[in-house]
Amino acid sequence: MKTIKLGLVKGRHEMPVDEYILEEVSDPTNYKAIHAAVYNKLDQIVSQDDFVSLYVTGLTIVSIECVQYFVEHSIEYQSMHFDVKTGTYFSQPGLTRI
Protein backbone atom coordinates (compact mmCIF):
# COMPACT_ATOMS: atom_id res chain seq x y z
CA MET A 1 0.00 0.00 0.00
CA LYS A 2 1.32 3.41 -1.03
CA THR A 3 0.60 6.56 1.01
CA ILE A 4 -0.15 9.71 -0.95
CA LYS A 5 -0.27 13.16 0.67
CA LEU A 6 -2.76 15.37 -1.15
CA GLY A 7 -3.68 19.03 -0.76
CA LEU A 8 -6.93 20.44 -2.03
CA VAL A 9 -6.16 23.58 -4.05
CA LYS A 10 -2.66 24.70 -5.00
CA GLY A 11 -1.64 28.11 -3.73
CA ARG A 12 -4.37 28.55 -1.12
CA HIS A 13 -2.30 27.25 1.81
CA GLU A 14 1.21 25.86 2.14
CA MET A 15 0.98 22.16 2.96
CA PRO A 16 3.46 19.25 3.23
CA VAL A 17 1.93 17.36 0.31
CA ASP A 18 3.08 15.36 -2.71
CA GLU A 19 0.50 16.88 -5.02
CA TYR A 20 -2.58 19.12 -5.17
CA ILE A 21 -5.91 17.90 -6.48
CA LEU A 22 -6.85 21.18 -8.16
CA GLU A 23 -4.68 23.97 -9.54
CA GLU A 24 -7.39 26.56 -8.90
CA VAL A 25 -11.12 27.00 -8.37
CA SER A 26 -12.50 29.90 -10.38
CA ASP A 27 -16.08 29.60 -9.09
CA PRO A 28 -16.41 27.99 -5.64
CA THR A 29 -20.20 27.85 -6.04
CA ASN A 30 -20.08 25.68 -9.17
CA TYR A 31 -20.17 22.32 -7.40
CA LYS A 32 -20.83 20.41 -10.62
CA ALA A 33 -17.59 21.66 -12.17
CA ILE A 34 -15.70 21.02 -8.92
CA HIS A 35 -17.13 17.50 -8.73
CA ALA A 36 -16.02 16.74 -12.29
CA ALA A 37 -12.54 18.22 -11.79
CA VAL A 38 -11.95 16.40 -8.47
CA TYR A 39 -13.13 13.03 -9.81
CA ASN A 40 -11.08 13.42 -12.99
CA LYS A 41 -7.90 14.22 -11.07
CA LEU A 42 -8.37 11.51 -8.43
CA ASP A 43 -9.03 8.94 -11.19
CA GLN A 44 -5.54 9.79 -12.48
CA ILE A 45 -3.57 9.74 -9.23
CA VAL A 46 -5.08 7.25 -6.75
CA SER A 47 -6.03 3.59 -6.75
CA GLN A 48 -7.77 1.23 -4.34
CA ASP A 49 -4.36 0.07 -3.14
CA ASP A 50 -3.41 3.57 -1.94
CA PHE A 51 -3.82 5.23 1.44
CA VAL A 52 -4.48 8.97 1.17
CA SER A 53 -3.58 11.64 3.70
CA LEU A 54 -5.90 14.47 2.66
CA TYR A 55 -4.86 17.89 3.94
CA VAL A 56 -8.24 19.58 4.24
CA THR A 57 -7.15 23.17 4.78
CA GLY A 58 -8.94 24.91 1.94
CA LEU A 59 -12.35 24.91 0.31
CA THR A 60 -14.92 22.76 2.11
CA ILE A 61 -16.71 21.88 -1.12
CA VAL A 62 -13.51 20.32 -2.50
CA SER A 63 -13.01 18.35 0.74
CA ILE A 64 -16.55 16.96 0.51
CA GLU A 65 -16.07 15.88 -3.10
CA CYS A 66 -12.82 14.11 -2.18
CA VAL A 67 -14.39 12.23 0.72
CA GLN A 68 -17.31 11.25 -1.50
CA TYR A 69 -14.87 9.92 -4.10
CA PHE A 70 -12.89 7.93 -1.52
CA VAL A 71 -16.03 6.33 -0.09
CA GLU A 72 -17.47 5.50 -3.53
CA HIS A 73 -14.15 3.93 -4.62
CA SER A 74 -13.33 2.26 -1.26
CA ILE A 75 -10.07 4.16 -0.91
CA GLU A 76 -8.64 4.38 2.59
CA TYR A 77 -7.92 7.91 3.76
CA GLN A 78 -7.39 10.17 6.71
CA SER A 79 -8.10 13.88 6.95
CA MET A 80 -5.24 16.07 8.12
CA HIS A 81 -6.22 19.22 10.04
CA PHE A 82 -4.01 22.16 10.97
CA ASP A 83 -3.61 22.97 14.68
CA VAL A 84 -2.95 26.70 14.97
CA LYS A 85 -1.71 26.34 18.55
CA THR A 86 1.11 23.93 17.69
CA GLY A 87 1.65 24.78 14.01
CA THR A 88 1.35 21.08 13.13
CA TYR A 89 -1.19 18.80 11.53
CA PHE A 90 -3.23 16.11 13.29
CA SER A 91 -5.12 13.24 11.70
CA GLN A 92 -8.78 12.30 11.74
CA PRO A 93 -9.43 8.70 10.62
CA GLY A 94 -11.57 8.31 7.53
CA LEU A 95 -12.48 5.18 5.63
CA THR A 96 -10.43 2.15 6.67
CA ARG A 97 -10.72 -1.49 5.75
CA ILE A 98 -11.06 -4.05 8.52
All heavy atoms as an XYZ file, in Angstrom:
790
protein
N       0.847     -1.178      0.000
C       0.000      0.000      0.000
C       0.893      1.243      0.000
O       1.810      1.360      0.789
C      -0.899     -0.006      1.234
C      -1.786      1.202      1.307
S      -2.879      1.266      2.755
C      -3.898     -0.164      2.475
N       0.578      2.157     -0.885
C       1.324      3.407     -1.027
C       0.541      4.530     -0.342
O      -0.680      4.615     -0.464
C       1.499      3.703     -2.515
C       2.140      5.017     -2.837
C       2.362      5.169     -4.334
C       1.040      5.258     -5.054
N       1.140      5.636     -6.464
N       1.238      5.392      0.398
C       0.603      6.557      1.013
C       0.856      7.770      0.128
O       1.986      8.023     -0.289
C       1.163      6.825      2.426
O       0.853      5.703      3.254
C       0.555      8.073      3.028
N      -0.216      8.500     -0.139
C      -0.148      9.707     -0.951
C      -0.643     10.871     -0.107
O      -1.722     10.796      0.481
C      -1.018      9.592     -2.217
C      -0.605      8.390     -3.058
C      -0.951     10.877     -3.037
C      -1.539      8.121     -4.217
N       0.138     11.958     -0.045
C      -0.265     13.159      0.672
C      -0.815     14.154     -0.343
O      -0.085     14.599     -1.236
C       0.925     13.775      1.403
C       1.486     12.905      2.503
C       2.679     13.597      3.131
C       3.312     12.753      4.204
N       4.474     13.444      4.796
N      -2.109     14.481     -0.201
C      -2.762     15.374     -1.155
C      -3.297     16.631     -0.488
O      -3.918     16.569      0.568
C      -3.936     14.645     -1.830
C      -3.607     13.447     -2.697
C      -4.884     12.808     -3.216
C      -2.701     13.850     -3.842
N      -3.064     17.767     -1.151
C      -3.675     19.025     -0.756
C      -4.861     19.295     -1.664
O      -4.976     18.707     -2.742
N      -5.719     20.189     -1.252
C      -6.931     20.443     -2.027
C      -6.692     21.359     -3.231
O      -6.880     20.944     -4.367
C      -8.012     21.046     -1.127
C      -8.479     20.149      0.018
C      -9.505     20.882      0.869
C      -9.048     18.853     -0.512
N      -6.297     22.602     -2.973
C      -6.159     23.583     -4.051
C      -4.793     24.256     -3.944
O      -4.466     24.857     -2.915
C      -7.276     24.651     -3.986
C      -7.146     25.630     -5.145
C      -8.656     23.995     -3.988
N      -4.012     24.146     -4.983
C      -2.658     24.702     -5.004
C      -2.692     26.217     -4.775
O      -3.522     26.923     -5.339
C      -2.001     24.397     -6.349
C      -0.556     24.791     -6.427
C       0.050     24.338     -7.731
C       1.524     24.669     -7.790
N       2.128     24.200     -9.034
N      -1.789     26.684     -3.936
C      -1.639     28.114     -3.725
C      -2.530     28.719     -2.662
O      -2.338     29.873     -2.291
N      -3.496     27.986     -2.155
C      -4.375     28.546     -1.117
C      -3.694     28.512      0.248
O      -3.822     29.434      1.027
C      -5.706     27.800     -1.071
C      -6.589     28.120     -2.263
C      -7.947     27.479     -2.132
N      -8.691     27.907     -0.972
C      -9.508     28.964     -0.906
N      -9.640     29.727     -1.965
N     -10.160     29.253      0.181
N      -3.014     27.409      0.548
C      -2.302     27.245      1.810
C      -1.076     26.381      1.561
O      -1.131     25.439      0.780
C      -3.186     26.546      2.859
C      -4.439     27.286      3.181
N      -4.468     28.354      4.042
C      -5.713     27.110      2.757
C      -5.704     28.815      4.127
N      -6.481     28.075      3.352
N       0.007     26.684      2.233
C       1.213     25.862      2.136
C       0.981     24.580      2.936
O       0.571     24.628      4.093
C       2.408     26.628      2.710
C       3.727     25.975      2.449
C       4.102     25.968      0.972
O       3.719     26.895      0.241
O       4.769     25.004      0.555
N       1.210     23.440      2.309
C       0.983     22.156      2.961
C       2.095     21.184      2.603
O       2.641     21.253      1.499
C      -0.362     21.564      2.518
C      -1.569     22.355      2.966
S      -3.095     21.613      2.371
C      -3.611     22.845      1.192
N       2.404     20.243      3.503
C       3.457     19.252      3.227
C       2.916     18.083      2.406
O       2.752     16.974      2.895
C       3.864     18.802      4.638
C       2.599     18.924      5.429
C       1.891     20.127      4.869
N       2.598     18.361      1.142
C       1.932     17.358      0.309
C       2.778     16.972     -0.903
O       3.692     17.696     -1.291
C       0.540     17.857     -0.160
C      -0.362     18.108      1.034
C       0.638     19.110     -1.006
N       2.431     15.829     -1.491
C       3.079     15.361     -2.711
C       2.499     16.050     -3.943
O       3.187     16.265     -4.936
C       2.896     13.846     -2.868
C       3.445     13.073     -1.688
O       4.535     13.422     -1.201
O       2.773     12.119     -1.239
N       1.205     16.363     -3.848
C       0.502     16.880     -5.023
C      -0.785     17.571     -4.572
O      -1.315     17.288     -3.503
C       0.151     15.707     -5.948
C      -0.336     16.081     -7.293
C      -0.338     14.907     -8.281
O       0.206     13.845     -7.964
O      -0.894     15.093     -9.370
N      -1.288     18.469     -5.421
C      -2.577     19.121     -5.174
C      -3.605     18.543     -6.125
O      -3.294     18.213     -7.273
C      -2.465     20.638     -5.359
C      -1.690     21.288     -4.247
C      -0.309     21.442     -4.351
C      -2.321     21.707     -3.084
C       0.414     22.013     -3.316
C      -1.604     22.282     -2.051
C      -0.237     22.432     -2.173
O       0.484     22.982     -1.151
N      -4.838     18.461     -5.663
C      -5.907     17.899     -6.481
C      -6.334     18.891     -7.555
O      -6.524     18.519     -8.705
C      -7.094     17.471     -5.585
C      -6.615     16.357     -4.655
C      -8.281     17.028     -6.421
C      -7.544     16.059     -3.514
N      -6.451     20.157     -7.195
C      -6.845     21.178     -8.163
C      -5.801     22.291     -8.212
O      -5.227     22.658     -7.188
C      -8.205     21.770     -7.793
C      -9.384     20.791     -7.737
C     -10.657     21.521     -7.315
C      -9.586     20.095     -9.065
N      -5.588     22.836     -9.380
C      -4.685     23.974     -9.544
C      -5.348     25.263     -9.063
O      -4.692     26.135     -8.511
C      -4.271     24.119    -11.012
C      -3.363     23.008    -11.506
C      -1.997     23.051    -10.852
O      -1.400     24.155    -10.746
O      -1.523     21.983    -10.430
N      -6.629     25.379     -9.324
C      -7.388     26.560     -8.903
C      -8.882     26.242     -8.948
O      -9.301     25.263     -9.570
C      -7.104     27.755     -9.806
C      -7.573     27.568    -11.237
C      -7.288     28.768    -12.127
O      -6.840     29.810    -11.609
O      -7.520     28.667    -13.329
N      -9.659     27.075     -8.303
C     -11.119     27.001     -8.368
C     -11.596     28.401     -8.711
O     -11.498     29.318     -7.900
C     -11.728     26.526     -7.025
C     -13.245     26.591     -7.080
C     -11.257     25.118     -6.691
N     -12.093     28.563     -9.942
C     -12.503     29.900    -10.383
C     -13.866     30.291     -9.827
O     -14.117     31.465     -9.578
C     -12.495     29.988    -11.909
O     -13.346     29.009    -12.453
N     -14.750     29.313     -9.633
C     -16.081     29.597     -9.089
C     -16.393     28.581     -7.998
O     -16.822     27.462     -8.289
C     -17.130     29.526    -10.204
C     -18.541     29.829     -9.709
O     -18.724     30.083     -8.489
O     -19.467     29.788    -10.535
N     -16.188     28.939     -6.728
C     -16.413     27.989     -5.640
C     -17.874     27.600     -5.431
O     -18.159     26.694     -4.659
C     -15.851     28.704     -4.414
C     -15.744     30.120     -4.774
C     -15.665     30.211     -6.265
N     -18.797     28.240     -6.146
C     -20.201     27.853     -6.035
C     -20.622     26.848     -7.107
O     -21.723     26.302     -7.045
C     -21.124     29.091     -6.127
O     -21.016     29.669     -7.430
C     -20.769     30.107     -5.059
N     -19.760     26.601     -8.080
C     -20.081     25.678     -9.168
C     -19.677     24.254     -8.765
O     -18.656     23.736     -9.202
C     -19.385     26.115    -10.458
C     -19.838     25.302    -11.650
O     -20.472     24.251    -11.526
N     -19.495     25.785    -12.841
N     -20.508     23.646     -7.931
C     -20.169     22.319     -7.395
C     -20.127     21.241     -8.464
O     -19.402     20.261     -8.326
C     -21.113     21.932     -6.247
C     -22.547     21.749     -6.655
C     -23.015     20.516     -7.086
C     -23.435     22.806     -6.610
C     -24.331     20.348     -7.478
C     -24.753     22.642     -6.988
C     -25.194     21.406     -7.419
O     -26.511     21.247     -7.804
N     -20.869     21.406     -9.549
C     -20.832     20.405    -10.622
C     -19.459     20.398    -11.297
O     -18.908     19.336    -11.576
C     -21.942     20.655    -11.637
C     -23.319     20.349    -11.088
C     -24.405     20.607    -12.098
C     -25.771     20.310    -11.484
N     -26.857     20.557    -12.425
N     -18.924     21.571    -11.559
C     -17.595     21.661    -12.175
C     -16.521     21.162    -11.206
O     -15.586     20.461    -11.617
C     -17.301     23.098    -12.593
N     -16.656     21.490     -9.931
C     -15.698     21.024     -8.924
C     -15.757     19.508     -8.813
O     -14.725     18.833     -8.770
C     -15.946     21.712     -7.570
C     -15.594     23.197     -7.682
C     -15.159     21.038     -6.447
C     -16.020     24.044     -6.497
N     -16.958     18.963     -8.790
C     -17.130     17.499     -8.730
C     -16.396     16.836     -9.899
O     -15.619     15.904     -9.702
C     -18.616     17.143     -8.764
C     -18.882     15.683     -8.916
N     -18.973     14.836     -7.836
C     -19.051     14.911    -10.017
C     -19.196     13.606     -8.266
N     -19.254     13.638     -9.591
N     -16.636     17.332    -11.096
C     -16.019     16.741    -12.293
C     -14.491     16.855    -12.233
O     -13.783     15.895    -12.538
C     -16.561     17.412    -13.551
N     -13.996     18.003    -11.831
C     -12.544     18.216    -11.786
C     -11.885     17.336    -10.725
O     -10.837     16.734    -10.968
C     -12.241     19.691    -11.511
N     -12.499     17.234     -9.556
C     -11.948     16.397     -8.474
C     -11.940     14.936     -8.893
O     -10.935     14.239     -8.750
C     -12.740     16.598     -7.163
C     -12.412     15.516     -6.145
C     -12.470     17.981     -6.584
N     -13.050     14.435     -9.414
C     -13.129     13.027     -9.807
C     -12.145     12.708    -10.934
O     -11.501     11.662    -10.931
C     -14.558     12.659    -10.209
C     -15.424     12.263     -9.040
C     -15.592     13.090     -7.938
C     -16.077     11.043     -9.026
C     -16.381     12.731     -6.875
C     -16.878     10.658     -7.968
C     -17.031     11.512     -6.887
O     -17.809     11.140     -5.825
N     -12.019     13.625    -11.888
C     -11.079     13.422    -12.992
C      -9.648     13.310    -12.468
O      -8.905     12.405    -12.853
C     -11.203     14.563    -13.999
C     -10.267     14.384    -15.167
O     -10.250     13.336    -15.811
N      -9.486     15.412    -15.451
N      -9.264     14.219    -11.590
C      -7.896     14.218    -11.070
C      -7.640     12.989    -10.203
O      -6.606     12.319    -10.343
C      -7.638     15.498    -10.268
C      -6.251     15.588     -9.690
C      -5.187     15.720    -10.769
C      -3.843     15.985    -10.128
N      -2.839     16.407    -11.085
N      -8.574     12.664     -9.307
C      -8.368     11.510     -8.435
C      -8.338     10.205     -9.231
O      -7.596      9.288     -8.878
C      -9.430     11.469     -7.336
C      -9.298     12.586     -6.283
C     -10.471     12.536     -5.307
C      -7.970     12.500     -5.540
N      -9.107     10.127    -10.310
C      -9.030      8.945    -11.193
C      -7.613      8.748    -11.729
O      -7.171      7.628    -11.949
C      -9.981      9.088    -12.390
C     -11.429      8.746    -12.067
O     -11.684      8.095    -11.026
O     -12.304      9.125    -12.866
N      -6.894      9.841    -11.921
C      -5.543      9.791    -12.484
C      -4.463      9.465    -11.453
O      -3.425      8.920    -11.816
C      -5.192     11.137    -13.127
C      -6.051     11.512    -14.306
C      -5.750     12.924    -14.764
O      -4.610     13.401    -14.687
N      -6.768     13.626    -15.235
N      -4.687      9.812    -10.188
C      -3.570      9.742     -9.234
C      -3.729      8.766     -8.077
O      -2.763      8.534     -7.357
C      -3.223     11.145     -8.677
C      -4.405     11.756     -7.923
C      -2.727     12.056     -9.780
C      -4.074     13.080     -7.257
N      -4.914      8.199     -7.859
C      -5.075      7.246     -6.748
C      -5.693      5.949     -7.235
O      -6.382      5.911     -8.252
C      -5.914      7.817     -5.579
C      -5.277      9.039     -4.982
C      -7.335      8.097     -6.000
N      -5.418      4.889     -6.467
C      -6.028      3.594     -6.754
C      -6.515      2.986     -5.441
O      -6.219      3.499     -4.357
C      -5.020      2.654     -7.427
O      -4.058      2.229     -6.477
N      -7.228      1.884     -5.537
C      -7.769      1.234     -4.337
C      -6.665      0.690     -3.440
O      -6.923      0.400     -2.278
C      -8.739      0.120     -4.714
C     -10.074      0.656     -5.166
C     -11.072     -0.455     -5.366
O     -10.739     -1.517     -5.879
N     -12.316     -0.213     -4.966
N      -5.467      0.557     -3.942
C      -4.355      0.071     -3.139
C      -3.649      1.191     -2.374
O      -2.724      0.924     -1.614
C      -3.339     -0.650     -4.025
C      -3.933     -1.889     -4.667
O      -4.811     -2.524     -4.054
O      -3.530     -2.219     -5.792
N      -4.057      2.432     -2.575
C      -3.406      3.572     -1.942
C      -4.074      3.936     -0.616
O      -5.247      3.628     -0.385
C      -3.462      4.804     -2.853
C      -2.666      4.627     -4.121
O      -1.677      3.867     -4.105
O      -3.042      5.238     -5.137
N      -3.301      4.598      0.228
C      -3.818      5.234      1.435
C      -3.558      6.720      1.264
O      -2.428      7.131      0.982
C      -3.112      4.714      2.691
C      -3.613      5.367      3.952
C      -4.759      4.894      4.563
C      -2.954      6.454      4.486
C      -5.241      5.500      5.720
C      -3.424      7.068      5.641
C      -4.568      6.584      6.257
N      -4.599      7.537      1.426
C      -4.479      8.966      1.172
C      -4.519      9.753      2.482
O      -5.415      9.557      3.304
C      -5.605      9.464      0.239
C      -5.523     10.972      0.050
C      -5.543      8.758     -1.108
N      -3.543     10.623      2.653
C      -3.584     11.641      3.702
C      -4.054     12.912      3.013
O      -3.343     13.479      2.184
C      -2.209     11.863      4.326
O      -1.846     10.769      5.129
N      -5.277     13.323      3.322
C      -5.898     14.468      2.661
C      -5.807     15.690      3.569
O      -6.434     15.737      4.625
C      -7.365     14.168      2.343
C      -8.135     15.255      1.611
C      -7.579     15.449      0.203
C      -9.615     14.923      1.557
N      -5.013     16.661      3.170
C      -4.857     17.891      3.940
C      -6.027     18.793      3.589
O      -6.119     19.305      2.481
C      -3.505     18.530      3.623
C      -2.379     17.752      4.251
C      -1.967     16.526      3.729
C      -1.759     18.216      5.400
C      -0.951     15.795      4.327
C      -0.735     17.495      6.006
C      -0.342     16.283      5.468
O       0.643     15.561      6.071
N      -6.949     18.967      4.537
C      -8.239     19.582      4.241
C      -8.299     21.085      4.475
O      -9.364     21.670      4.437
C      -9.388     18.874      5.005
C      -9.547     17.455      4.523
C      -9.169     18.916      6.504
N      -7.166     21.720      4.692
C      -7.151     23.172      4.783
C      -7.455     23.721      3.391
O      -6.710     23.487      2.462
C      -5.776     23.666      5.255
O      -5.493     23.044      6.496
C      -5.741     25.161      5.430
N      -8.562     24.399      3.250
C      -8.943     24.913      1.941
C     -10.448     24.959      1.791
O     -11.162     25.127      2.768
N     -10.923     24.814      0.592
C     -12.353     24.913      0.314
C     -13.105     23.667      0.780
O     -12.784     22.545      0.381
C     -12.585     25.094     -1.185
C     -12.121     26.420     -1.769
C     -12.264     26.405     -3.284
C     -12.919     27.562     -1.182
N     -14.117     23.874      1.586
C     -14.917     22.765      2.113
C     -15.554     21.945      0.999
O     -15.584     20.717      1.069
C     -16.015     23.300      3.059
O     -15.388     24.062      4.092
C     -16.812     22.172      3.674
N     -16.038     22.602     -0.036
C     -16.713     21.882     -1.120
C     -15.771     20.888     -1.800
O     -16.173     19.793     -2.184
C     -17.342     22.870     -2.139
C     -18.309     22.143     -3.064
C     -16.279     23.621     -2.910
C     -19.204     23.075     -3.846
N     -14.486     21.236     -1.905
C     -13.510     20.319     -2.495
C     -13.262     19.147     -1.543
O     -13.176     17.997     -1.968
C     -12.200     21.056     -2.853
C     -11.187     20.089     -3.441
C     -12.475     22.192     -3.833
N     -13.178     19.423     -0.257
C     -13.014     18.351      0.740
C     -14.154     17.347      0.650
O     -13.939     16.133      0.662
C     -12.988     18.921      2.162
O     -11.909     19.764      2.358
N     -15.378     17.840      0.567
C     -16.546     16.964      0.509
C     -16.513     16.093     -0.737
O     -16.793     14.892     -0.679
C     -17.842     17.800      0.571
C     -17.983     18.395      1.982
C     -19.070     16.962      0.204
C     -19.062     19.430      2.112
N     -16.146     16.667     -1.864
C     -16.067     15.882     -3.103
C     -14.996     14.795     -2.998
O     -15.186     13.678     -3.478
C     -15.807     16.779     -4.308
C     -16.974     17.672     -4.677
C     -18.226     16.922     -5.090
O     -18.149     15.752     -5.527
O     -19.312     17.527     -4.980
N     -13.881     15.111     -2.359
C     -12.819     14.109     -2.182
C     -13.292     12.957     -1.307
O     -13.091     11.784     -1.649
C     -11.580     14.750     -1.565
S     -10.720     15.883     -2.660
N     -13.898     13.279     -0.186
C     -14.394     12.235      0.717
C     -15.429     11.377      0.008
O     -15.412     10.144      0.106
C     -14.955     12.853      2.013
C     -15.724     11.824      2.831
C     -13.823     13.461      2.834
N     -16.310     12.006     -0.730
C     -17.314     11.253     -1.495
C     -16.636     10.293     -2.464
O     -17.020      9.127     -2.583
C     -18.221     12.223     -2.249
C     -19.340     11.557     -3.022
C     -20.274     12.580     -3.628
O     -20.651     13.547     -2.989
N     -20.642     12.356     -4.881
N     -15.615     10.760     -3.157
C     -14.873      9.919     -4.098
C     -14.243      8.730     -3.380
O     -14.346      7.591     -3.830
C     -13.793     10.740     -4.800
C     -12.977      9.958     -5.794
C     -13.328      9.938     -7.138
C     -11.862      9.219     -5.392
C     -12.587      9.214     -8.063
C     -11.113      8.491     -6.300
C     -11.487      8.486     -7.628
O     -10.754      7.744     -8.541
N     -13.568      8.999     -2.258
C     -12.893      7.929     -1.525
C     -13.883      6.864     -1.053
O     -13.611      5.669     -1.160
C     -12.114      8.485     -0.333
C     -11.017      9.434     -0.713
C     -10.688     10.490      0.114
C     -10.302      9.290     -1.900
C      -9.672     11.369     -0.218
C      -9.291     10.161     -2.254
C      -8.980     11.218     -1.401
N     -15.019      7.282     -0.557
C     -16.033      6.331     -0.093
C     -16.579      5.526     -1.267
O     -16.669      4.297     -1.208
C     -17.161      7.062      0.675
C     -18.320      6.121      0.959
C     -16.617      7.648      1.982
N     -16.923      6.191     -2.350
C     -17.468      5.505     -3.532
C     -16.483      4.503     -4.122
O     -16.883      3.484     -4.668
C     -17.853      6.515     -4.615
C     -19.105      7.282     -4.316
C     -19.444      8.283     -5.401
O     -18.840      8.248     -6.501
O     -20.316      9.133     -5.148
N     -15.181      4.786     -4.024
C     -14.150      3.930     -4.619
C     -13.421      3.063     -3.591
O     -12.422      2.432     -3.925
C     -13.154      4.790     -5.401
C     -13.757      5.430     -6.605
N     -14.470      6.605     -6.550
C     -13.776      5.042     -7.898
C     -14.890      6.917     -7.757
N     -14.477      5.983     -8.600
N     -13.915      3.065     -2.352
C     -13.328      2.255     -1.262
C     -11.834      2.517     -1.092
O     -11.033      1.592     -0.954
C     -13.579      0.767     -1.498
O     -14.952      0.502     -1.528
N     -11.469      3.773     -1.083
C     -10.073      4.163     -0.907
C      -9.884      4.630      0.535
O     -10.595      5.514      1.016
C      -9.678      5.268     -1.898
C      -9.741      4.703     -3.325
C      -8.286      5.830     -1.585
C      -9.584      5.712     -4.412
N      -8.914      4.012      1.208
C      -8.638      4.383      2.589
C      -8.020      5.767      2.639
O      -7.160      6.106      1.820
C      -7.686      3.376      3.228
C      -8.316      2.015      3.418
C      -7.373      1.076      4.149
O      -7.201      1.254      5.368
O      -6.823      0.197      3.476
N      -8.452      6.558      3.632
C      -7.918      7.907      3.761
C      -7.995      8.375      5.216
O      -8.690      7.785      6.037
C      -8.686      8.890      2.865
C     -10.040      9.259      3.411
C     -10.208     10.419      4.168
C     -11.141      8.447      3.205
C     -11.443     10.747      4.697
C     -12.379      8.774      3.733
C     -12.525      9.917      4.477
O     -13.745     10.244      5.015
N      -7.255      9.426      5.466
C      -7.387     10.169      6.708
C      -7.393     11.643      6.352
O      -6.772     12.050      5.365
C      -6.256      9.859      7.683
C      -4.891     10.299      7.200
C      -3.775      9.922      8.161
O      -4.013      9.482      9.269
N      -2.545     10.092      7.720
N      -8.115     12.434      7.140
C      -8.103     13.880      6.953
C      -7.055     14.467      7.874
O      -6.944     14.076      9.038
C      -9.475     14.473      7.308
O     -10.455     13.983      6.433
N      -6.277     15.401      7.348
C      -5.239     16.067      8.123
C      -5.672     17.516      8.353
O      -5.953     18.243      7.406
C      -3.905     16.022      7.373
C      -3.412     14.613      7.060
S      -3.128     13.601      8.521
C      -1.716     14.457      9.226
N      -5.748     17.891      9.643
C      -6.215     19.219     10.036
C      -5.071     20.009     10.660
O      -4.255     19.442     11.386
C      -7.346     19.104     11.069
C      -8.511     18.310     10.593
N      -9.515     18.860      9.836
C      -8.822     16.998     10.765
C     -10.415     17.921      9.569
N     -10.013     16.792     10.114
N      -5.054     21.309     10.422
C      -4.008     22.163     10.971
C      -4.381     22.629     12.366
O      -5.498     23.102     12.606
C      -3.781     23.380     10.062
C      -2.593     24.201     10.455
C      -1.311     23.730     10.229
C      -2.753     25.437     11.042
C      -0.200     24.483     10.577
C      -1.653     26.196     11.395
C      -0.373     25.712     11.168
N      -3.439     22.499     13.307
C      -3.612     22.967     14.675
C      -2.850     24.286     14.815
O      -1.623     24.301     14.812
C      -3.066     21.923     15.650
C      -3.241     22.306     17.107
O      -3.465     23.506     17.405
O      -3.158     21.406     17.959
N      -3.590     25.388     14.923
C      -2.948     26.704     14.968
C      -2.120     26.895     16.237
O      -1.165     27.676     16.233
C      -3.973     27.855     14.830
C      -4.625     27.836     13.460
C      -5.015     27.807     15.913
N      -2.463     26.198     17.295
C      -1.713     26.345     18.551
C      -0.313     25.751     18.452
O       0.639     26.298     18.997
C      -2.463     25.690     19.705
C      -3.731     26.414     20.077
C      -4.439     25.723     21.215
C      -5.746     26.420     21.515
N      -6.513     25.718     22.539
N      -0.184     24.612     17.773
C       1.114     23.935     17.688
C       1.815     24.144     16.353
O       2.998     23.854     16.217
C       0.955     22.417     17.912
O       0.164     21.867     16.838
C       0.300     22.106     19.251
N       1.067     24.603     15.341
C       1.649     24.777     14.012
C       1.901     23.467     13.289
O       2.695     23.406     12.365
N       1.201     22.410     13.730
C       1.353     21.083     13.132
C      -0.014     20.562     12.685
O      -1.044     21.145     12.979
C       1.975     20.086     14.135
O       1.086     19.959     15.264
C       3.337     20.549     14.598
N       0.045     19.440     11.969
C      -1.192     18.797     11.531
C      -1.503     17.597     12.415
O      -0.601     16.938     12.923
C      -1.056     18.320     10.078
C      -1.121     19.445      9.082
C       0.030     20.128      8.709
C      -2.329     19.829      8.509
C      -0.017     21.173      7.797
C      -2.385     20.862      7.594
C      -1.229     21.531      7.245
O      -1.287     22.557      6.347
N      -2.794     17.317     12.588
C      -3.226     16.109     13.289
C      -4.205     15.367     12.391
O      -4.846     15.964     11.528
C      -3.841     16.433     14.656
C      -5.127     17.211     14.598
C      -6.354     16.549     14.613
C      -5.115     18.595     14.529
C      -7.541     17.273     14.556
C      -6.299     19.320     14.474
C      -7.523     18.658     14.491
N      -4.292     14.053     12.595
C      -5.115     13.240     11.696
C      -6.465     12.900     12.298
O      -6.617     12.771     13.508
C      -4.381     11.951     11.326
O      -4.205     11.154     12.479
N      -7.439     12.768     11.404
C      -8.777     12.295     11.736
C      -9.012     11.086     10.852
O      -9.003     11.203      9.627
C      -9.821     13.372     11.441
C     -11.238     12.897     11.654
C     -12.257     13.939     11.189
O     -11.918     14.895     10.506
N     -13.494     13.732     11.562
N      -9.231      9.898     11.453
C      -9.434      8.700     10.622
C     -10.638      8.856      9.699
O     -11.661      9.432     10.068
C      -9.684      7.588     11.652
C      -9.115      8.113     12.926
C      -9.277      9.600     12.875
N     -10.483      8.352      8.491
C     -11.573      8.307      7.529
C     -11.913      6.859      7.254
O     -11.913      6.030      8.176
N     -12.145      6.535      6.025
C     -12.479      5.178      5.628
C     -11.279      4.259      5.811
O     -10.183      4.558      5.346
C     -12.911      5.153      4.154
C     -13.332      3.818      3.579
C     -14.622      3.339      4.226
C     -13.497      3.922      2.075
N     -11.475      3.162      6.521
C     -10.431      2.153      6.673
C     -11.042      0.789      6.453
O     -12.226      0.566      6.725
C      -9.760      2.186      8.061
O     -10.773      1.995      9.060
C      -9.051      3.500      8.294
N     -10.258     -0.130      5.955
C     -10.724     -1.495      5.752
C     -10.377     -2.324      6.976
O      -9.308     -2.194      7.551
C     -10.041     -2.111      4.523
C     -10.457     -1.441      3.252
C      -9.849     -2.151      2.045
N      -9.867     -1.220      0.942
C      -8.805     -0.678      0.385
N      -7.615     -0.983      0.805
N      -8.923      0.161     -0.599
N     -11.288     -3.176      7.345
C     -11.059     -4.054      8.518
C     -10.639     -5.422      8.042
O     -11.078     -5.929      7.081
C     -12.325     -4.134      9.388
C     -12.663     -2.756      9.898
C     -12.139     -5.139     10.501
C     -13.930     -2.672     10.687
